[in-house]
């Protein structure tokens, strides 16, 4: 009695549960084997696409066949040829492999005798029809996704920071997912400062709990979807489109443009190199209460995660304190330090002079230079139109020149909008800083690592209390003591 392996396949989990089910295919194959007196050696059930043969159950089937070294003639039975493959090239390659293994592939609903030369044509028709059907499905799917993008909807799996959900009307959409959404927004804000590389921001975000690979993090920072814009990719008939999305943006368009502009001018290459010290702002300022050495900072692996510690430089010393507790204690002391009321008028004048005579002038000069460049590009575009009218260049050359000039103008306009936004922000900061909370911690928490360490140098932590394992107080710079009120400073 001849033996056979049964192979049943569907392409998705949904088809596995309903529709052209595995159970129905299996029942018809078993019935065929019973009628034709074939012994069923094993049944392989697959819910996988047939675009290639990298399928778990198919791989297991081939390994099972290869284990039998004597290999009598055997068969692999399936319902139709589209259950076997939907790619002609891979199908013929696999049929050749099976032939060497003395195994014949057979579709019981589309029987073909390979030994008859003319049947090769029928086999090609069946395989090509399967591939054509698969290509049509793929095109219909891509067209549907394109239509959804044109309507401002995000098709498919939600990107990092969002989650797929369904409304009462049955329509699917995406909404922000916390805490990932907050981590994405924070990452954009750090990149916009222009002092960190992308990898440094990723490492800081990972430390804060945002687990994202380097490649995915790059995609996040270059995806306009986070500022509310859905990208419609180009095809043979249409150029790429940018559509206002219906989802809630995580960041503003100005912030996204600023990050892209900084990336384009390679700001990250000029950024300062920092190590993990940015996670230990008090590193080098704390003194060991046991041996009077300056504390270092590093991580130690716990049972579930890594923990930061300030510790002595030598392993012989027992000076070792949790970094998060000491950082929090230092911040609590900063909340007790306030500016004296009489210093506000003086600071307002200093900020005004700084903004008007230095920062604002630099941005105004940059804005004027960009405007001049835009005017030059527009003049070049006008000259190319004149050359086209006078017949000195043809339509094809004019289209190339026009495209180049337009791209340059669009890029310059983005830079101009960025500089304008910075000017507006600096003007608002000039008037709004007085209305924020007056304690020093409000300024400290918004600083990057360089700003924090600069402030710590002026407001140094005192010795560590061994009984409470905490920072006793803050030692204020003598000059700053004239303008600061500190509740425990004079005690």
Secondary structure, 3 states (H helix, E strand, C coil): CCEEEEEEEECCHHHHHCCCCHHHHHHHHHHHHHHCCCEEEEEEEEECCCCCCCCHHHHHHHHHHHHCCCCCCEEEEECCHHHHCCCHHHHHHHHHHHHHCCEEEEECCCCCCCCCCCHHHHHHHHHHHHHHHHHHHHHHHHHHHHHHHHCCCCCCCCCCCEEEEECCCCCEEEEECCCHHHHHHHHHHHHHCCCCCHHHHHHHHHHCCCCCCHHHHHHHHCCHHHHCEEEECCCCCCCCEEEECCCCCCCCHHHHHHHHHHHHCCHHHHCCCCCHHHHCCCCCCCECCCCCCECEEEEEECCCCEEEEEECCCCCCCCEEEHHHHHHHHHHHHCCEEECCCHHHHHHHHHHHHHHHHHHHHHHHHHHHHHHHHHHHHHHHHHHHHHHHCCCCCHHHHHHHHHHHHHHHHHHHHHHHHHHHHHHHHHHHHHHHHHCCCEHHHHHCCCCHHHHHHHHHHEEECCEECCCCEECCEEECCCHHHCEEECCCCC
